[in-house]
């Protein structure tokens, strides 16, 4: 079975459920699935578990400004709009 090439980044438009379905069907390699999950966890604020738990713990340890900075570093690499830091 052929796996999906992650380089053109079609996965930026996938929901978590879509990506998980493609992984379970064998279209995403384990490495690409892990990469997708890391990007999904940190590319924007998450309001549901388990990503929210990791973001909350990070913000508690380093502060909200550091969390926003971390997300924006990833967003710059991906070419996405940055999250305003609200002066923090």
C-alpha positions, 0 to 999 in steps of 0.5 A: 500500500502506498503511504501519503507524502507529507511534504506538500502538507495536504495534512494541514487541512485534515481534522484529527479524525481524518488523519487518524482514519488514514493512519489506521487504514495504512495510508500514513506511516507511524512516523508521519502520524506522530508528526501530525499529532505533535503539530496538532497538539502545538499549532493552536490552542486546544480546548479538549483533552489530551492536547489541552492537558499538555498545553495547560501543564506547559503554561503552568510551568513556563507561563502563557506567554511562553506557550503562545511563543511555542505555538507561534514558532511552529506556526511560522514554520508551517506558514500559518498566521500567528496567534496574538500574544495580548501583550503577555 
